[in-house]
Every structure is written in C-alpha cells, then in structure tokens.
Amino acid sequence: MPAERQRPHRLILLGASNLSLGLPTAVETALRLWGGPLEVLAALGHGRSYGQVRGTPWRQLPGIISCGLWEELARRPSLPTAALVTDVGNDVLYGADVEQIAAWVEESVQRLLDAGVSVALTNLPLCSVNNISLPKFLLVRNILFPGCGLSLTEVLRRGQILEQLLRDLAARKELLLIEHRREWYGFDPIHVRSDKRPGVWQKILAHWWQNPSAQRSASWKDWWALRQVEQERSWLFGRDRQRTQPAGVLSDGTTLSLY
C-alpha cells in the first residue's frame, strides 16, 4: 500500500441522476479519504441509461456501455482504481427487459474487472420504492419518465426481479454490494437526500483506501468547477454537442472527465 500511495488513485463512477447530484460530494469525500490528486472518470447524467440513448426531454446522452469512457480507460496507464456502478433503475422505467438491463450492467462490470478495477455495485432502492403511494408514483413517473406507461405494480415486479439479478451478479463476480437504507430517502423515493449524501459517500468510499494524512476542504473554485463539467458528448434539443475531456481540473490537480 505505501508504494501505491505514491501514485494517484482513479475513481470511476457509472450511474445517472444520483451521481450527477452527488458528484461534488463524492469527489470531495474521495479526496478527504484517499488524498489527491485523483483521476475521476464518470458516465452519469439525469435520465441516463446503461444501454440506450436517453436523458431528459431536452438533453440526451449515449448509453453507458457505448460512451467514450471505455476507450479513454484503455488508453490510460494502470493506476489503483475503484469504481461504483449504480443508478440501474432508470432502464426499468424506460421499458427495457430486465434481463437486458442486467446484461448491460454485467458488460460494464466485466470491462472494469478486465481493466483490474475494484468494483462496487448498488442494488435498487426498493426499501424506499416499495413504500411509494400510487399518487407519488404517478407524479414521479410523469415528471421524470413522461413516456413510461408501466403501472406501479409492474414497475415493482420488474424491480424485484432486477434486484435479484444484480445480487446474483455481485455474488458471481465477487463485487462489493452496497445496500440502500430507507433513511437515505425522503419524499423523493429514488434520489438520496442532500443531507444524507456526505454519509452515504463516506460509507461507500471508505471500503477502498484511507489515507490518515489526507486532509482537504474544497475551495469555492473547486466546487464551482465540479458543477460546471460537461459530458464528452450529448445532444441538446437534438443538436450534437462535444466537449474535450478532462472537463474540469481542481486546484490540487485532480481531473474530472465526463462521458
């Protein structure tokens, strides 16, 4: 471990809106626990799919398995690397077959493992979603997934099947499986509460490395940089947008590349 600490660590994040909302906290927590500078590669975004071009009504993003992160990872030199694979549930609301969703996630996981990455996987937040009322479900579905016509009963049925497939995947690949907790969620049943994010990221990232001498507080410039990064490729109102990566550099040299 001392020899590894002479090299920077790399953090890979695959997911959707929870990662977008929690990215500044995730990076800050990793720097506080691990030290820096870090290399952060992330495929995330509101409405992100693992296998389809999806997003919000105004901005679309490529499926995670087809984004540019994988080519970039193959080009970069070997580093101690940890990855979190999360936010799998969007594809259920997009109507994708649960076996197909699990296959997309497994392909992502296998690519990471083949690259020598230590991988953690979160299951679905069924502890929160299972308690959702029909009016709240319809509100969330109609706002976040306006094209979805699935009933609450069907969404829960598919979610339970997918959660078991994810558990099976974690067992087969010997992945760290992160369990959700009901207290992480409030009125919104799928997004971690903002006041819970520091503790959640502490719980997740502490499973890998901890550097007792790492002490860091983000400057306002760093927080601003973390909120301004843009993906390598997206479609805004149908217009193709491309951005050179890394999209952000923090004051300690930590780089952020979004795909």
C-alpha positions in Angstrom: 0.0 0.0 0.0 2.8 2.6 0.7 4.1 2.1 -2.8 0.6 2.5 -4.2 0.1 5.8 -2.3 3.0 7.3 -4.3 0.7 7.2 -7.3 -2.6 8.9 -7.7 -5.8 6.9 -7.4 -8.5 6.8 -10.1 -12.2 6.8 -9.3 -14.8 5.6 -11.9 -18.5 6.4 -11.4 -21.2 4.9 -13.6 -24.8 5.9 -13.0 -27.5 8.6 -13.5 -29.1 11.4 -11.6 -27.9 10.4 -8.1 -24.4 10.6 -9.3 -25.0 13.9 -11.0 -26.4 15.3 -7.8 -23.8 13.8 -5.6 -20.7 14.3 -7.8 -19.2 17.2 -5.8 -19.7 15.3 -2.5 -18.3 12.1 -4.0 -15.1 13.8 -5.2 -14.6 15.8 -2.0 -15.1 12.7 0.1 -12.6 10.7 -2.0 -10.0 13.4 -1.7 -10.6 13.6 2.0 -10.3 9.8 2.5 -7.7 8.9 -0.1 -5.7 12.1 -0.7 -5.0 13.5 -4.1 -4.7 14.4 -6.9 -7.2 11.9 -8.3 -8.3 11.0 -11.8 -12.1 10.9 -11.9 -13.9 9.3 -14.9 -17.6 9.3 -14.8 -20.5 8.4 -17.0 -23.6 9.9 -15.4 -26.5 12.3 -16.1 -30.1 12.8 -15.4 -32.2 10.0 -17.0 -29.0 8.1 -18.0 -29.5 4.6 -19.4 -26.9 1.8 -19.4 -27.7 0.7 -22.9 -29.8 3.3 -24.7 -29.6 6.9 -25.8 -31.7 8.6 -23.1 -31.8 11.6 -20.8 -34.2 14.5 -20.2 -36.7 15.8 -22.8 -34.1 18.5 -23.8 -30.8 16.6 -23.4 -29.9 13.1 -24.5 -26.8 11.1 -23.5 -25.3 7.9 -25.0 -25.8 4.6 -23.2 -23.1 4.0 -20.7 -21.9 0.9 -22.5 -21.3 2.9 -25.7 -19.9 6.1 -24.3 -16.3 7.2 -24.6 -15.2 6.3 -21.1 -14.1 2.8 -22.1 -11.8 3.9 -24.9 -10.3 6.5 -22.5 -9.8 4.0 -19.8 -8.0 1.7 -22.2 -5.6 4.5 -23.2 -4.7 5.5 -19.7 -1.9 3.9 -17.7 -2.6 1.5 -14.9 -3.5 3.1 -11.5 -5.1 1.9 -8.3 -8.7 2.2 -9.4 -12.1 1.9 -7.7 -15.4 2.0 -9.5 -19.0 2.4 -8.4 -21.8 1.0 -10.6 -25.2 2.5 -9.5 -28.5 4.0 -10.6 -29.6 0.9 -12.5 -33.3 1.5 -12.2 -33.9 4.1 -14.9 -34.0 1.4 -17.6 -36.9 -0.3 -15.8 -39.0 2.9 -16.4 -37.8 3.0 -20.0 -39.4 -0.4 -20.5 -36.2 -2.3 -21.2 -36.4 -6.1 -20.4 -34.9 -6.8 -17.0 -32.5 -9.5 -18.4 -31.3 -7.0 -20.9 -30.7 -4.4 -18.2 -28.7 -6.9 -16.2 -26.7 -7.8 -19.2 -25.8 -4.2 -19.8 -24.7 -3.8 -16.2 -22.7 -7.0 -16.3 -20.9 -5.9 -19.5 -19.9 -2.7 -17.8 -18.8 -4.6 -14.7 -16.8 -7.1 -16.7 -15.0 -4.3 -18.6 -14.0 -2.8 -15.3 -12.8 -6.1 -13.9 -10.8 -6.8 -17.1 -9.0 -3.5 -16.5 -8.1 -4.5 -13.0 -10.6 -2.2 -11.3 -12.1 -2.9 -7.8 -15.9 -2.7 -8.4 -18.8 -1.9 -6.0 -22.4 -2.3 -7.1 -25.5 -0.8 -5.6 -28.8 -2.7 -5.8 -32.1 -0.9 -6.4 -33.6 1.4 -3.6 -36.6 -0.9 -3.2 -36.5 -0.1 0.6 -37.8 3.3 -0.5 -39.7 2.5 -3.7 -41.7 -0.4 -2.2 -43.4 2.0 0.1 -44.4 4.6 -2.5 -48.0 5.5 -2.8 -49.8 5.5 -6.2 -50.2 9.3 -6.4 -46.5 9.8 -5.6 -45.5 7.1 -8.1 -47.6 8.8 -10.9 -46.1 12.2 -10.0 -42.5 10.9 -10.2 -43.2 8.8 -13.3 -44.9 11.6 -15.2 -42.2 14.2 -14.4 -39.1 12.1 -14.7 -40.2 9.4 -17.2 -43.1 11.0 -19.2 -43.0 8.3 -21.9 -43.5 5.5 -19.3 -46.8 3.7 -19.3 -46.0 1.0 -16.8 -48.1 0.6 -13.7 -46.8 0.8 -10.2 -47.4 -3.0 -9.7 -45.4 -3.8 -12.9 -42.6 -1.5 -12.0 -42.2 -3.1 -8.6 -42.4 -6.6 -10.1 -39.7 -5.8 -12.6 -37.6 -4.1 -9.9 -37.7 -7.1 -7.7 -36.5 -9.4 -10.5 -33.8 -6.9 -11.5 -32.6 -6.6 -7.9 -32.2 -10.4 -7.6 -30.2 -10.4 -10.9 -27.9 -7.7 -9.5 -27.4 -9.7 -6.3 -26.6 -12.7 -8.4 -24.1 -10.7 -10.5 -22.4 -9.3 -7.3 -22.1 -12.9 -6.0 -20.7 -14.4 -9.2 -18.2 -11.6 -9.8 -17.3 -11.2 -6.1 -18.3 -7.5 -6.1 -18.8 -5.3 -3.1 -22.6 -4.9 -2.9 -23.9 -1.6 -1.4 -27.3 -1.9 0.3 -29.6 1.1 0.4 -31.2 2.3 3.6 -34.7 3.7 4.0 -33.4 6.8 5.9 -31.4 7.9 2.9 -34.6 8.9 1.1 -37.4 11.4 1.8 -40.3 12.5 -0.3 -38.3 11.6 -3.4 -38.1 7.8 -3.4 -35.2 7.5 -5.9 -32.8 10.3 -5.0 -30.7 10.3 -1.9 -31.5 13.3 0.3 -28.9 16.1 0.1 -28.2 16.0 3.8 -27.5 12.2 3.7 -25.1 12.4 0.7 -21.9 13.0 2.8 -22.5 10.0 5.0 -23.5 7.8 2.1 -20.3 8.6 0.1 -18.2 8.1 3.3 -19.8 4.7 3.7 -19.1 3.7 0.1 -15.6 5.1 -0.5 -14.2 4.0 2.9 -14.5 0.4 1.7 -11.4 1.0 -0.5 -8.5 3.1 0.7 -8.0 5.5 3.6 -5.0 7.8 4.0 -4.9 9.1 7.6 -2.8 12.1 6.5 -5.3 13.2 3.8 -7.0 16.4 4.9 -8.8 18.5 2.4 -11.5 21.2 2.2 -12.8 22.2 -1.2 -12.3 25.8 -2.2 -15.2 27.7 -3.8 -13.4 27.5 -7.1 -13.3 23.7 -6.8 -17.0 23.5 -6.0 -17.8 25.7 -9.0 -15.6 23.6 -11.3 -17.3 20.4 -10.1 -20.7 21.9 -11.1 -19.7 23.1 -14.5 -18.2 20.0 -16.0 -20.0 18.7 -19.2 -20.0 15.3 -20.9 -17.8 14.4 -23.8 -20.9 14.0 -25.9 -24.6 14.9 -25.6 -27.5 16.1 -27.7 -29.1 19.3 -26.6 -32.5 19.8 -28.3 -31.2 17.4 -31.0 -28.0 19.3 -31.6 -24.8 17.2 -31.2 -22.5 18.7 -28.6 -19.0 17.5 -28.0 -16.6 18.6 -25.3 -12.9 17.8 -24.8 -12.0 15.9 -21.7 -11.0 16.3 -18.9 -13.7 18.8 -18.5 -12.5 20.1 -15.1 -9.3 20.4 -13.1 -9.3 21.2 -9.4 -6.7 23.2 -7.5 -4.7 20.1 -6.4 -4.5 18.8 -9.9 -7.5 16.4 -9.7 -9.0 15.9 -13.1 -12.6 15.2 -14.0 -13.6 13.5 -17.3 -17.3 13.1 -18.0 -18.8 10.8 -20.7 
